[in-house]
Amino acid sequence: MAHELRVLRSTYGTRKDADAAGSRLIERRLAACVRVWPMESTYRWKGKLESGKEWLLEAHARPEDVDAVWDALLEGHPYDTPCVEVLAPVAVPARYRAWADRVTKR
């Protein structure tokens, strides 16, 4: 039987910033797992086409913690206009959800 978690994600300009945000989530027990990896983004900023390397952070969180994770990702975000996306629901095995519940208990 599958159980639900949420995946929240945001991009950062440096690995250091993405790692700091991820560490904040884990230290506060808001996320069970955080993944960070490089990606390429293309977008329009201030009327100009931009393209470059960014770092994508994805965090697995319990549905009841989504608002707190959202706030923690926006807290001190280095971008002027950060995007935080919530992918929901995400089905995970019962054992993984039980582990997530244990490691995020505050």
C-alpha positions in Angstrom: 0.0 0.0 0.0 1.4 3.4 -1.0 1.6 6.3 1.4 1.9 10.0 0.6 4.7 12.5 1.0 5.2 15.9 -0.8 8.2 17.0 -2.8 9.1 20.6 -2.5 11.7 22.0 -4.8 13.5 25.2 -5.6 16.6 26.3 -7.6 19.7 28.1 -6.4 22.6 29.8 -8.1 25.3 27.9 -6.2 25.7 24.5 -4.6 26.6 26.2 -1.3 23.3 28.0 -1.2 21.3 24.8 -2.1 23.2 22.8 0.5 22.6 25.4 3.2 18.9 25.4 2.5 18.8 21.6 2.6 20.8 21.4 5.8 18.3 23.9 7.4 15.4 21.6 6.5 17.1 18.5 7.9 18.3 20.2 11.0 14.8 21.5 11.7 13.4 18.1 11.0 11.2 19.5 8.3 12.3 17.1 5.5 13.2 13.5 5.7 15.5 13.7 2.7 17.0 16.4 0.5 18.6 16.0 -2.9 20.7 18.5 -4.7 21.9 18.3 -8.3 23.0 20.5 -11.2 20.7 21.6 -13.9 20.5 24.1 -16.8 17.8 26.8 -16.9 16.7 29.2 -19.5 14.4 32.1 -18.6 13.7 35.8 -19.3 15.0 38.2 -16.6 14.6 42.0 -16.8 13.8 41.8 -20.5 16.8 39.6 -21.4 17.1 35.9 -22.2 19.2 34.2 -19.6 20.6 30.7 -19.5 22.9 29.1 -17.0 23.7 26.4 -14.4 21.6 26.2 -11.3 21.3 23.8 -8.5 17.9 22.0 -7.9 17.0 21.2 -4.4 14.2 18.6 -3.8 12.9 17.8 -0.3 10.7 15.0 0.8 8.3 16.2 3.4 5.1 15.1 5.2 1.9 16.8 4.0 1.4 18.5 7.4 4.9 20.1 7.2 4.5 21.7 3.7 3.9 25.2 5.0 6.9 25.1 7.3 9.1 23.7 4.5 7.8 26.4 2.1 8.7 29.1 4.6 12.1 27.6 5.3 13.0 27.5 1.6 12.0 31.1 1.1 13.8 32.2 4.2 17.0 33.9 3.1 16.7 32.6 -0.4 19.3 34.4 -2.5 17.0 35.0 -5.5 14.9 38.2 -5.9 12.0 36.1 -7.1 12.5 32.5 -5.9 10.1 29.7 -7.0 9.2 27.0 -4.6 7.1 24.2 -6.1 5.1 21.6 -4.3 4.5 18.3 -6.1 1.7 16.5 -4.5 0.9 13.8 -3.8 3.9 11.6 -4.2 3.3 7.9 -3.5 6.0 6.2 -1.4 6.2 2.7 0.2 4.8 2.4 3.7 8.3 1.7 5.1 9.7 4.9 3.6 6.8 7.0 5.0 7.3 5.4 8.4 11.0 6.3 8.3 10.1 9.9 7.2 7.7 10.2 10.1 10.4 9.1 12.5 13.1 11.4 11.3 10.9 14.5 11.0 9.3 14.1 14.5 9.8 17.3 16.4 
